[in-house]
Amino acid sequence: MIYLDNAATTQPLYAAALGDEAFFANPSSPHALGIAAERAMAKARQTIADILLCKPKEIIFTSGGTESNNLAIIGYVSALRKANTPPVIFAEPWAHPSVLAPLHHAVERKSASGCVGPRSGWDIPVSGPVMVCLSHVNHETGDLTDIAAITRELKSLNPDAVIFVDGAQGFCKDLNAAEVYKHADVYSFSGHKCHAPAGVGGLVVRGGIKLAPLLYGGGQENAMRSGTENVAGIVRTAYAAQQLHDDLPVNYIHVKNLRDSLAGLVSVIPNATVNTLNQNANNSPYILNLSFPGTKGEVLVHMLSEKGIYMSTGTACKSRKNDKSTLMLMGFPNEITESAVRFGFSHLNTAEEIERTKEALIACVNQLRKIRGYR
């Protein structure tokens, strides 16, 4: 098996020392097992806070990236419900669905006004409540967002603007992540994108930023996310994040070599393209979007799957299959969008796997083009 769909989800890192039997107790229980679980969770919170350059109390653990993004946007809007001026929410049209859907929800309920479009068209109010939603790394193309530069620009226009960064694809995978963490007012991360189990994630909310909870009950997570915490998932997320953070420079170079090798197919397969918003930008090496005109992306995915090679045509989280693809929203022509496939890399991938993938891709593309009469 060659697994190259790591932008969708990653294989959890095995940790023999982290047995679930140590964390089954409710961390809110006052007995010894509950206290042990609470301490394990507190240690994990400190580990992640050290990576994200924040205070432990600024981390809210959630069920994953989607909940975190909803809490960021809906929570911000709800906290301002009694304000005289509804907030304005800005996002790019190619943001992740878990960012766009809560934004549209807030606008439809008239709890906020919204602007979904390229940053060049944003008209940021110089006063009043504003949230700007940015992606650390684009989930389809791997484009890195210069969070620091954009934040400085936006804060000069409106010092009260809240910068919310969807960090699912960038957490522990960006050499310059410290600059992102420092400038984000709100930052989301997802465990299963960084070799932790699915069903756990978090949201960093800097002091002074007010959000209203989405869930009410026992008041866990500083009353911001009621419900018994997923202690085992949280501990494993901290473990995986620490491993990735410690090995980031080595992992980055390894993954970049893999990406560059696979991207080299554009010089071998006629008319193949690497799809990014900015060809000259320093993109994340963990995502590569390629198009092979004369083929269909979905067909190519199925053909490679039959050979034991797994990648995708894009995000697994689109709310409706007939929604426009990210590449279409970015303005790419039909022959590029319909033939696009996305590869998500991990430090667990090998150079041998990439060579086998290249051989399979060349054979499949040539076969499909011959069938379709593409020249």
GIJO-V219011 format. One record per residue. N is the residue number from 1. PHI is phi in whole degrees, -180 to 180 (none if undefined). PSI is psi in whole degrees, -180 to 180 (999 if undefined). D_CENTER is the distance of its C-alpha to the mean C-alpha in whole Angstrom. Layout:
n:N phi:PHI psi:PSI d_center:D_CENTER
n:N phi:PHI psi:PSI d_center:D_CENTER
//
This chain:
n:1 phi:none psi:134 d_center:24
n:2 phi:-118 psi:111 d_center:22
n:3 phi:-103 psi:112 d_center:18
n:4 phi:-126 psi:38 d_center:16
n:5 phi:-119 psi:37 d_center:13
n:6 phi:-71 psi:-14 d_center:11
n:7 phi:-75 psi:-20 d_center:8
n:8 phi:-86 psi:-49 d_center:9
n:9 phi:-164 psi:157 d_center:10
n:10 phi:-118 psi:158 d_center:12
n:11 phi:-74 psi:125 d_center:16
n:12 phi:-62 psi:138 d_center:16
n:13 phi:-70 psi:135 d_center:18
n:14 phi:-77 psi:134 d_center:22
n:15 phi:-137 psi:98 d_center:24
n:16 phi:-62 psi:-28 d_center:27
n:17 phi:-80 psi:-8 d_center:28
n:18 phi:-106 psi:66 d_center:25
n:19 phi:-73 psi:139 d_center:27
n:20 phi:-62 psi:-24 d_center:27
n:21 phi:-62 psi:-21 d_center:30
n:22 phi:-83 psi:-13 d_center:30
n:23 phi:-129 psi:20 d_center:27
n:24 phi:-80 psi:-21 d_center:28
n:25 phi:-72 psi:155 d_center:30
n:26 phi:-74 psi:123 d_center:29
n:27 phi:-67 psi:-9 d_center:28
n:28 phi:-92 psi:-6 d_center:30
n:29 phi:-76 psi:144 d_center:33
n:30 phi:-84 psi:-5 d_center:36
n:31 phi:-82 psi:178 d_center:37
n:32 phi:-60 psi:-41 d_center:37
n:33 phi:-67 psi:-41 d_center:34
n:34 phi:-63 psi:-41 d_center:32
n:35 phi:-65 psi:-39 d_center:32
n:36 phi:-63 psi:-41 d_center:31
n:37 phi:-65 psi:-42 d_center:28
n:38 phi:-64 psi:-40 d_center:28
n:39 phi:-67 psi:-39 d_center:28
n:40 phi:-63 psi:-40 d_center:26
n:41 phi:-69 psi:-38 d_center:23
n:42 phi:-65 psi:-39 d_center:24
n:43 phi:-65 psi:-42 d_center:24
n:44 phi:-64 psi:-40 d_center:21
n:45 phi:-62 psi:-41 d_center:20
n:46 phi:-66 psi:-40 d_center:22
n:47 phi:-59 psi:-48 d_center:20
n:48 phi:-70 psi:-36 d_center:16
n:49 phi:-63 psi:-39 d_center:18
n:50 phi:-63 psi:-38 d_center:20
n:51 phi:-69 psi:-44 d_center:17
n:52 phi:-86 psi:3 d_center:15
n:53 phi:56 psi:45 d_center:18
n:54 phi:-134 psi:177 d_center:19
n:55 phi:-86 psi:146 d_center:22
n:56 phi:-54 psi:-37 d_center:21
n:57 phi:-70 psi:-12 d_center:22
n:58 phi:-86 psi:-2 d_center:20
n:59 phi:-98 psi:128 d_center:17
n:60 phi:-113 psi:117 d_center:17
n:61 phi:-80 psi:138 d_center:16
n:62 phi:-132 psi:-171 d_center:15
n:63 phi:-87 psi:-4 d_center:14
n:64 phi:151 psi:-173 d_center:10
n:65 phi:-63 psi:-39 d_center:7
n:66 phi:-64 psi:-47 d_center:10
n:67 phi:-63 psi:-41 d_center:12
n:68 phi:-60 psi:-45 d_center:11
n:69 phi:-67 psi:-38 d_center:10
n:70 phi:-66 psi:-42 d_center:14
n:71 phi:-63 psi:-39 d_center:15
n:72 phi:-61 psi:-49 d_center:14
n:73 phi:-84 psi:-55 d_center:16
n:74 phi:-65 psi:-38 d_center:18
n:75 phi:-63 psi:-39 d_center:19
n:76 phi:-67 psi:-47 d_center:20
n:77 phi:-63 psi:-44 d_center:22
n:78 phi:-66 psi:-34 d_center:24
n:79 phi:-67 psi:-20 d_center:25
n:80 phi:-106 psi:17 d_center:26
n:81 phi:-58 psi:-35 d_center:28
n:82 phi:-91 psi:2 d_center:32
n:83 phi:-71 psi:150 d_center:31
n:84 phi:-69 psi:-31 d_center:33
n:85 phi:-112 psi:114 d_center:31
n:86 phi:-61 psi:147 d_center:28
n:87 phi:-70 psi:158 d_center:24
n:88 phi:-111 psi:128 d_center:23
n:89 phi:-111 psi:129 d_center:19
n:90 phi:-113 psi:140 d_center:18
n:91 phi:-156 psi:156 d_center:15
n:92 phi:-84 psi:150 d_center:15
n:93 phi:-66 psi:-17 d_center:15
n:94 phi:-101 psi:18 d_center:13
n:95 phi:-66 psi:163 d_center:10
n:96 phi:-64 psi:147 d_center:8
n:97 phi:-54 psi:-31 d_center:11
n:98 phi:-75 psi:-5 d_center:10
n:99 phi:-98 psi:-47 d_center:10
n:100 phi:-69 psi:-40 d_center:13
n:101 phi:-63 psi:-49 d_center:15
n:102 phi:-66 psi:-30 d_center:16
n:103 phi:-63 psi:-50 d_center:17
n:104 phi:-62 psi:-37 d_center:19
n:105 phi:-60 psi:-45 d_center:20
n:106 phi:-64 psi:-39 d_center:21
n:107 phi:-69 psi:-43 d_center:23
n:108 phi:-62 psi:-34 d_center:25
n:109 phi:-85 psi:4 d_center:26
n:110 phi:60 psi:27 d_center:27
n:111 phi:-86 psi:-14 d_center:26
n:112 phi:-159 psi:164 d_center:24
n:113 phi:-108 psi:153 d_center:24
n:114 phi:-137 psi:155 d_center:22
n:115 phi:-133 psi:111 d_center:21
n:116 phi:-111 psi:110 d_center:19
n:117 phi:-179 psi:174 d_center:19
n:118 phi:-59 psi:149 d_center:19
n:119 phi:-59 psi:-29 d_center:19
n:120 phi:-63 psi:-20 d_center:23
n:121 phi:-102 psi:4 d_center:24
n:122 phi:-74 psi:133 d_center:23
n:123 phi:-112 psi:89 d_center:26
n:124 phi:-75 psi:122 d_center:25
n:125 phi:-61 psi:143 d_center:27
n:126 phi:-81 psi:-9 d_center:29
n:127 phi:-150 psi:168 d_center:30
n:128 phi:90 psi:167 d_center:28
n:129 phi:-72 psi:128 d_center:25
n:130 phi:-139 psi:135 d_center:22
n:131 phi:-122 psi:130 d_center:18
n:132 phi:-113 psi:121 d_center:16
n:133 phi:-98 psi:123 d_center:13
n:134 phi:-128 psi:155 d_center:11
n:135 phi:-101 psi:131 d_center:7
n:136 phi:-60 psi:-51 d_center:7
n:137 phi:-136 psi:131 d_center:7
n:138 phi:-64 psi:132 d_center:7
n:139 phi:-72 psi:-14 d_center:6
n:140 phi:-106 psi:-42 d_center:10
n:141 phi:-109 psi:-15 d_center:12
n:142 phi:82 psi:7 d_center:10
n:143 phi:-62 psi:129 d_center:12
n:144 phi:-85 psi:138 d_center:11
n:145 phi:-97 psi:133 d_center:12
n:146 phi:-79 psi:80 d_center:15
n:147 phi:-61 psi:-42 d_center:14
n:148 phi:-62 psi:-47 d_center:18
n:149 phi:-67 psi:-43 d_center:20
n:150 phi:-66 psi:-40 d_center:19
n:151 phi:-62 psi:-44 d_center:19
n:152 phi:-60 psi:-41 d_center:22
n:153 phi:-65 psi:-47 d_center:23
n:154 phi:-68 psi:-41 d_center:22
n:155 phi:-68 psi:-27 d_center:24
n:156 phi:-70 psi:-27 d_center:27
n:157 phi:-82 psi:-44 d_center:27
n:158 phi:-144 psi:99 d_center:26
n:159 phi:-59 psi:-21 d_center:26
n:160 phi:-91 psi:0 d_center:25
n:161 phi:-61 psi:135 d_center:22
n:162 phi:-96 psi:124 d_center:19
n:163 phi:-97 psi:112 d_center:16
n:164 phi:-106 psi:125 d_center:13
n:165 phi:-116 psi:122 d_center:9
n:166 phi:-79 psi:106 d_center:6
n:167 phi:-100 psi:15 d_center:5
n:168 phi:-54 psi:-42 d_center:2
n:169 phi:-94 psi:-4 d_center:3
n:170 phi:-111 psi:-19 d_center:6
n:171 phi:-59 psi:119 d_center:8
n:172 phi:65 psi:21 d_center:11
n:173 phi:-131 psi:8 d_center:11
n:174 phi:-125 psi:124 d_center:12
n:175 phi:-61 psi:-29 d_center:16
n:176 phi:-105 psi:26 d_center:16
n:177 phi:-62 psi:-28 d_center:13
n:178 phi:-58 psi:-37 d_center:16
n:179 phi:-66 psi:-33 d_center:17
n:180 phi:-71 psi:-48 d_center:14
n:181 phi:-59 psi:-39 d_center:14
n:182 phi:-69 psi:-31 d_center:18
n:183 phi:-95 psi:-16 d_center:17
n:184 phi:-79 psi:130 d_center:15
n:185 phi:-78 psi:-35 d_center:17
n:186 phi:-136 psi:133 d_center:14
n:187 phi:-141 psi:128 d_center:10
n:188 phi:-106 psi:150 d_center:8
n:189 phi:-144 psi:160 d_center:7
n:190 phi:-134 psi:129 d_center:7
n:191 phi:-61 psi:-44 d_center:10
n:192 phi:-75 psi:-4 d_center:10
n:193 phi:-89 psi:-9 d_center:7
n:194 phi:-131 psi:41 d_center:10
n:195 phi:66 psi:30 d_center:13
n:196 phi:-113 psi:172 d_center:14
n:197 phi:-68 psi:159 d_center:15
n:198 phi:-72 psi:157 d_center:13
n:199 phi:95 psi:13 d_center:14
n:200 phi:-147 psi:144 d_center:13
n:201 phi:-167 psi:-164 d_center:11
n:202 phi:-167 psi:170 d_center:12
n:203 phi:-139 psi:125 d_center:12
n:204 phi:-90 psi:125 d_center:14
n:205 phi:-124 psi:108 d_center:17
n:206 phi:-64 psi:150 d_center:19
n:207 phi:-56 psi:136 d_center:23
n:208 phi:99 psi:-19 d_center:25
n:209 phi:-90 psi:124 d_center:22
n:210 phi:-103 psi:126 d_center:23
n:211 phi:-124 psi:151 d_center:21
n:212 phi:-100 psi:140 d_center:23
n:213 phi:-68 psi:154 d_center:22
n:214 phi:-91 psi:-28 d_center:21
n:215 phi:-118 psi:138 d_center:23
n:216 phi:-122 psi:147 d_center:26
n:217 phi:168 psi:-113 d_center:28
n:218 phi:-80 psi:-6 d_center:29
n:219 phi:79 psi:23 d_center:27
n:220 phi:-65 psi:166 d_center:25
n:221 phi:54 psi:52 d_center:22
n:222 phi:55 psi:38 d_center:25
n:223 phi:65 psi:15 d_center:25
n:224 phi:-99 psi:-14 d_center:22
n:225 phi:-156 psi:83 d_center:21
n:226 phi:-66 psi:149 d_center:24
n:227 phi:126 psi:145 d_center:24
n:228 phi:-63 psi:129 d_center:24
n:229 phi:-69 psi:150 d_center:22
n:230 phi:-83 psi:80 d_center:20
n:231 phi:-61 psi:-48 d_center:22
n:232 phi:-60 psi:-43 d_center:22
n:233 phi:-66 psi:-39 d_center:18
n:234 phi:-65 psi:-45 d_center:17
n:235 phi:-63 psi:-41 d_center:20
n:236 phi:-70 psi:-34 d_center:18
n:237 phi:-64 psi:-43 d_center:15
n:238 phi:-64 psi:-41 d_center:17
n:239 phi:-62 psi:-50 d_center:19
n:240 phi:-65 psi:-43 d_center:16
n:241 phi:-61 psi:-41 d_center:14
n:242 phi:-65 psi:-41 d_center:18
n:243 phi:-63 psi:-47 d_center:18
n:244 phi:-65 psi:-40 d_center:16
n:245 phi:-65 psi:-44 d_center:16
n:246 phi:-66 psi:-35 d_center:20
n:247 phi:-101 psi:11 d_center:20
n:248 phi:-54 psi:-49 d_center:17
n:249 phi:-59 psi:-43 d_center:20
n:250 phi:-68 psi:-46 d_center:21
n:251 phi:-60 psi:-42 d_center:18
n:252 phi:-60 psi:-48 d_center:17
n:253 phi:-64 psi:-43 d_center:20
n:254 phi:-60 psi:-49 d_center:21
n:255 phi:-67 psi:-38 d_center:17
n:256 phi:-62 psi:-39 d_center:18
n:257 phi:-64 psi:-39 d_center:22
n:258 phi:-65 psi:-47 d_center:20
n:259 phi:-62 psi:-47 d_center:18
n:260 phi:-62 psi:-37 d_center:21
n:261 phi:-64 psi:-46 d_center:24
n:262 phi:-70 psi:-37 d_center:22
n:263 phi:-64 psi:-22 d_center:22
n:264 phi:-63 psi:-11 d_center:25
n:265 phi:-62 psi:-23 d_center:26
n:266 phi:-66 psi:-20 d_center:26
n:267 phi:-93 psi:-4 d_center:30
n:268 phi:-109 psi:-43 d_center:31
n:269 phi:-97 psi:118 d_center:30
n:270 phi:-56 psi:137 d_center:32
n:271 phi:69 psi:4 d_center:29
n:272 phi:-68 psi:148 d_center:26
n:273 phi:-136 psi:150 d_center:23
n:274 phi:-95 psi:128 d_center:20
n:275 phi:-103 psi:113 d_center:18
n:276 phi:-142 psi:161 d_center:16
n:277 phi:-69 psi:-36 d_center:17
n:278 phi:-135 psi:105 d_center:19
n:279 phi:-62 psi:-24 d_center:21
n:280 phi:-94 psi:0 d_center:22
n:281 phi:-81 psi:162 d_center:19
n:282 phi:-89 psi:89 d_center:17
n:283 phi:-81 psi:162 d_center:14
n:284 phi:-66 psi:134 d_center:12
n:285 phi:-77 psi:-6 d_center:14
n:286 phi:-82 psi:-10 d_center:11
n:287 phi:-134 psi:135 d_center:11
n:288 phi:-135 psi:124 d_center:14
n:289 phi:-110 psi:120 d_center:15
n:290 phi:-121 psi:147 d_center:19
n:291 phi:-123 psi:142 d_center:22
n:292 phi:-127 psi:82 d_center:25
n:293 phi:-50 psi:142 d_center:28
n:294 phi:97 psi:-2 d_center:30
n:295 phi:-128 psi:171 d_center:28
n:296 phi:-112 psi:130 d_center:26
n:297 phi:-56 psi:-45 d_center:22
n:298 phi:-63 psi:-40 d_center:22
n:299 phi:-65 psi:-41 d_center:26
n:300 phi:-63 psi:-41 d_center:24
n:301 phi:-61 psi:-44 d_center:22
n:302 phi:-68 psi:-39 d_center:25
n:303 phi:-64 psi:-43 d_center:27
n:304 phi:-71 psi:-34 d_center:25
n:305 phi:-61 psi:-39 d_center:24
n:306 phi:-65 psi:-20 d_center:28
n:307 phi:-95 psi:5 d_center:28
n:308 phi:82 psi:21 d_center:25
n:309 phi:-115 psi:123 d_center:23
n:310 phi:-118 psi:119 d_center:19
n:311 phi:-143 psi:-160 d_center:17
n:312 phi:-148 psi:175 d_center:16
n:313 phi:-92 psi:-7 d_center:16
n:314 phi:157 psi:-160 d_center:13
n:315 phi:-60 psi:142 d_center:10
n:316 phi:-85 psi:3 d_center:12
n:317 phi:-112 psi:16 d_center:11
n:318 phi:-66 psi:135 d_center:14
n:319 phi:-70 psi:-33 d_center:16
n:320 phi:-136 psi:136 d_center:19
n:321 phi:-66 psi:-22 d_center:20
n:322 phi:-92 psi:6 d_center:22
n:323 phi:-64 psi:152 d_center:19
n:324 phi:-63 psi:141 d_center:19
n:325 phi:-73 psi:163 d_center:17
n:326 phi:-58 psi:-42 d_center:14
n:327 phi:-65 psi:-37 d_center:17
n:328 phi:-63 psi:-44 d_center:20
n:329 phi:-65 psi:-28 d_center:18
n:330 phi:-80 psi:-9 d_center:18
n:331 phi:97 psi:13 d_center:22
n:332 phi:-74 psi:147 d_center:22
n:333 phi:-69 psi:163 d_center:25
n:334 phi:-58 psi:-41 d_center:25
n:335 phi:-65 psi:-23 d_center:27
n:336 phi:-83 psi:-46 d_center:23
n:337 phi:-68 psi:-39 d_center:21
n:338 phi:-76 psi:-18 d_center:23
n:339 phi:-108 psi:12 d_center:23
n:340 phi:-82 psi:142 d_center:19
n:341 phi:-135 psi:149 d_center:18
n:342 phi:-116 psi:132 d_center:14
n:343 phi:-111 psi:130 d_center:14
n:344 phi:-114 psi:122 d_center:12
n:345 phi:-99 psi:160 d_center:14
n:346 phi:-140 psi:159 d_center:14
n:347 phi:-66 psi:-14 d_center:17
n:348 phi:-80 psi:-16 d_center:19
n:349 phi:-72 psi:156 d_center:20
n:350 phi:-123 psi:163 d_center:23
n:351 phi:-64 psi:-35 d_center:25
n:352 phi:-64 psi:-40 d_center:27
n:353 phi:-62 psi:-40 d_center:24
n:354 phi:-67 psi:-40 d_center:23
n:355 phi:-63 psi:-42 d_center:27
n:356 phi:-65 psi:-37 d_center:28
n:357 phi:-66 psi:-41 d_center:25
n:358 phi:-62 psi:-44 d_center:26
n:359 phi:-62 psi:-43 d_center:30
n:360 phi:-67 psi:-41 d_center:28
n:361 phi:-62 psi:-45 d_center:26
n:362 phi:-59 psi:-45 d_center:30
n:363 phi:-65 psi:-44 d_center:32
n:364 phi:-68 psi:-43 d_center:30
n:365 phi:-63 psi:-44 d_center:29
n:366 phi:-63 psi:-39 d_center:33
n:367 phi:-65 psi:-46 d_center:34
n:368 phi:-66 psi:-40 d_center:32
n:369 phi:-65 psi:-37 d_center:33
n:370 phi:-65 psi:-42 d_center:37
n:371 phi:-63 psi:-40 d_center:37
n:372 phi:-88 psi:-3 d_center:35
n:373 phi:69 psi:30 d_center:38
n:374 phi:-81 psi:134 d_center:35
n:375 phi:-127 psi:999 d_center:37
//
